[in-house]
Structures are given as structure tokens and as C-alpha cells.
Amino acid sequence: MLEADVKRFGYRRGECQLAEVAVSLAGGRAVLLGPNGAGKTTLLRVLAGVHGYDGTLRLDGETVRPNRSRPRRYRAAVGWLPQHVTPFPGLTAREHVSYIGWLKGLTPRAAASRALSALTQVGLEGKANERAERLSGGQMRRLGIAGVLVHDARYLLLDEPTAGLDPRERDRLVAVLRDIERTRSVLVSTHDTAALIEPSSRVLLLHDGRLRFDGTADQFTERHHHGTPAARLQAAYSSFVPEE
Ligand SMILES: Nc1ncnc2c1ncn2[C@@H]1O[C@H](COP(=O)(O)OP(=O)(O)OP(=O)(O)O)[C@@H](O)[C@H]1O
């Protein structure tokens, strides 16, 4: 289990971007919602170890210092997929994923063989020998997920993975998520509620750097009985984030 209790985080001294945000990941999908600027990317970056923060952090019951120099086991257990995946210039998809595995501490041989299984898991085995920078936007997101799977991260932090994808690529990505979250925890930030919230999902909602909701998808929509599932999700969201 990954448990983070962010008492306070700000990019600059005196500023506060996140306050009293407690998150625990223990398997399955947790969907992180919130309007632009709510702090979703910031929270994922904080969990990924890009920034230190004031608060506590525990991995599998053991306390980890929530500063930037987190232990290797933390860095191996937690994988972060930023909004934009940048391919290493000149490398093939397989080399790109192998390189990430090597950076995360695998031997070159293990990294190369695991890269192929990770690419297969995200449906990109046919692109293994293509230059990574030639992949489409959706394939690039899946390449990013392969980079997280190659070192067997158990906690995946995915920042708006479906943004800008066409419906077919989005469905592929959702299928990849369903497959990986059977054995891992995925925290996914998104504006795409209809595509990513499923009955078994947990929903977290951030607004102005504070957690306004943390519960099951059913609890999220329980006061909104009418309309399609997408309309109920939208109504629930609007009740936490009123229009300005
Ligand atoms: N590197 C940075 N330095 C200073 N402030 C930042 C930095 N990155 C983000 N912020 C600020 O932190 C706040 C939260 O931003 P963040 O990107 O986490 O929001 P978000 O919920 O991910 O938004 P979006 O849905 O638009 O991606 C915003 O006010 C933003 O301007």
C-alpha cells in the first residue's frame, strides 16, 4: 500500500498548492478529477517524488521520507507517466523502454527482454523496432505505460492519459488499464470521466488544492439519480465544482 499524507505543498516558499491531501493506493483504479489548475498534476508529481513536501509517506507500511531523494525501492515501485511522453531521440520503441528499465536499475539484458513483454502488454509489439518518435499520440501514451511496466512498478501514476486521443485509441488505452490494474494500483488524473470511471473505480476530486471527495463511483453519484451514467457523473462533478 502507498499512503501519502500531504499536509502542505507549494512550488514557492509561502505558496500553498496542496493542503491536507491524504491519498492511499491499494490496488485497482483511482480516478483523480478536478478543474484546470486544481492540483492534479502537482499531486502526481509529489507522489512520484519530483518534489518533496511537508507530511508523511509510507510504502508497504514503512515510512519513507517525503523528500526528493526517496529510496531506490520507492522509485522502482512507483511509475509516473507525465502528460507528454518524450521519446529518446533515435531510439526504437524497444530501446526506449529498455533504456528506462536500465535507468531504473535492471541489467541491460533483463531490460531488453522485459521491454518486449511490456510492449506486448500494451499492444505495441508490432512497433518494437520502429523509431519511437514516429509513433502516434496514442501509441506514445502506451509506450509511456510500457516504460512503467518494464521495471514492474506496482503503483502507476498516469497524468491525463486519454487527453487528445481518438475514440479507438482511447478504448485501447482503457483496455490496457483494465488489464494492468488487475495486479497493480493505478492513479489516473483525467477530465474524461465517462471513459475512465467504471463501477469498480474509486473517485478522488481535488479542487483548489484540497481533496473534496474520496469514495467509490457509486457514492460519487448517489445523489444524482437521473439520466445516463455520463450525465450522473457530470451532475456529481458539478455539485463539487460549481460553475463560476
Ligand atoms: N512548476 C510550477 N511552478 C509554479 N506553479 C505551478 C507549477 N506547476 C503548476 N503550478 C500551479 O499549481 C496549480 C496547480 O496546477 P496543476 O498543473 O497541478 O493543476 P491540474 O489540476 O493538473 O490542471 P490541468 O487540469 O489544467 O492539467 C496551478 O495554479 C498552477 O499554475
The ligand as an ORCA input file, in Angstrom:
! r2SCAN-3c Opt
* xyz 0 1
  N       6.142     24.460    -11.938
  C       5.238     25.261    -11.368
  N       5.615     26.385    -10.711
  C       4.707     27.188    -10.102
  N       3.378     26.950    -10.105
  C       2.941     25.863    -10.745
  C       3.840     24.952    -11.412
  N       3.107     23.934    -11.957
  C       1.808     24.196    -11.644
  N       1.718     25.328    -10.927
  C       0.472     25.910    -10.372
  O      -0.089     24.957     -9.475
  C      -1.512     24.929     -9.594
  C      -1.979     23.528     -9.882
  O      -1.524     23.163    -11.187
  P      -1.665     21.684    -11.765
  O      -0.947     21.640    -13.073
  O      -1.257     20.712    -10.711
  O      -3.239     21.582    -11.981
  P      -4.068     20.468    -12.752
  O      -5.218     20.116    -11.871
  O      -3.203     19.343    -13.183
  O      -4.581     21.274    -14.019
  P      -4.919     20.773    -15.531
  O      -6.239     20.041    -15.450
  O      -5.045     22.060    -16.279
  O      -3.783     19.916    -16.027
  C      -1.868     25.962    -10.670
  O      -2.206     27.151    -10.012
  C      -0.589     26.107    -11.448
  O      -0.494     27.405    -12.011
*
